[in-house]
Amino acid sequence: MSDLLKLETETLDAIARAGDEAALEAVRVAALGKKGTISALLATLGKMSPDERRTQGAAINVLKDKVGEALSARKAVLKEAALNARLASETLDVTLPVRENGTETGRLHPISQVVDELTAIFADMGFSIAEGPDIESDDYNFTKLNFPPGHPAREMHDTFFFAPDAAGERKLLRTHTSPVQVRTMLAHQRNKEEGPIRVICPGRTYRCDSDQTHTPMFHQVEGLIVDRSAHLGHLKWILEEFCKAFFEIDNVKMRFRPSFFPFTEPSMEVDIQCSRKGGEIRFGEGTDWLEILGCGMVHPNVLRNCGFDPDEYQGFAWGMGIDRIAMLKYGISDLRAMFEGDVRWLSHYGFKPLDVPTLAGGLSS
Ligand code: DAH
């Protein structure tokens, strides 16, 4: 057998035996690479006589082409085999459920949910939302609300005060949402707005108090109506309708007890009837009472302090703890856990962010 034929048989054999693309590449380099066997043969052509070169050259080139073709044919076979092996080993179960994204796994805090619920209910009654800053002046938090300087009612509020500023003014963290009443009435006057005031003011409030039922930061919602004829009958209707809608019950029984707030006269606290059977609070049944809010007719001094003539205008207001009504509605037992930022708590008590509460679609379903 000539050397060329031997080389051909050996190389084609090696190609046929190559088990994968890497082995095949090794065979290619050994034959056709710079230092490969066929390349070495081609390099000898230069030293041959013209006759020899013609016959040998043609034979070597035929060998080179044969090997080239065998390499690409084998390569195609190996490629397909590799692909088939991958297809067999990598499986995709298209019947598996789709992995949930953030809008499905994230949860809204019950406080945010309850604020959305309150807003839906009161917006339906024609209220707008008013807001004020958490850092408030003593004047708006107390004085304009008829807490004169030195009045003992200020002591009821366990206020967080800031150090006095350059002008000697001592700012504070608002102890209730009632200063938003002041801001709303003053803005109404300043902007010469027509018509009645009808707002709710949800927001954060602060008092230096901490135990199982108190946290230094908590939430309130304030309601305020001022016009020429607002009276307690309207207030009772609004609160009753609110409680029915919020607690999602057909009937509520409410009890108005005389109370004291400097900014209302008369002042009342409101209880709703409930049962506490088995430690669970249920509204619309039972013989127990549960206090949920304070309210009253806006004090003439407050109207006057905010630019309204109390002989011409009157109004009523109420203030309610959002955290408390959230706990009551959703059976949350520990107030402090609300603000610990524990994601396990949130995934248990939280709400789907895209289930926006509406009166038509349901508040909490
Ligand atoms: N601001 C009161 C508080 O924090 C709650 C309150 C009571 C607000 C009566 C009112 C009201 O607007 O009329 O204790």
Residues whose N, C-alpha, C, O or C-beta is under 5 A from the ligand:
A	BS01	DAH	T175 H176 S178 G223 F261 T264 G294 C295 G296 A317 W318 G319
